[in-house]
């Protein structure tokens, strides 16, 4: 799988945003320690922009910027053959066709290293009026099944089911995860203490106030 395959499988922008919000809230419940979470969401990332992010703690990550212009996705797999660190910069074609409305994301300091080089192996975008996700014209290296890291970077985005998240969470956190509670969050039901308790008996909705605000997630507690 490459970014081109991901582009065909991703949900539309509103559905992707909701999925990212759900995963961020679920991880906030399962893991109160923000620094060791995979998924996060910040509705106040910058003026007029929200950001969903994934970090696996081993150097792989993605960032999704949502705005009135659409959505921009940057992925980085530190072991991918298309890593900019093994090719004197981003792989040809990955960033060349990014439209002007998203060019500031390419140069965003949070997405670049200390020398200003974009840290990226896969990039996708979709303007507000587009009917599909876009990817640059890329000549992928031969004989590599996951040249840009898209297969594992975006696995939970192209298979947006509660079952997929549960499998990930049970593997990562090594605890049982209540599927029905995950389903409730995936459909953005107002969060209740019962759902929180089903996922983490040591947590209350009040403990989640900042995370719910960051994800613009509704709470039955008010």
MOWOGI-V908071 format. One line per field, one symbol per residue. ss: DSSP state (~ for helix, > for strand, _ for the rest). A space follows every 50 residues. Layout:
ss->???
This chain:
ss->__~~~~~~~___~~~~~~~~~~~~~~~~~~___~~~__>>>>>>>>__>> >>>>>_____>>>>>>>__>>>>>>>_______~~~_____________~ ~~~~~~__~~~>_____>___>>>>>>______>_______________~ ~~~_~~~~___~~~~~~~~~~~~_____~~~~~~~~____>_~~~~~~~_ _____~~~~~~~~~____>___
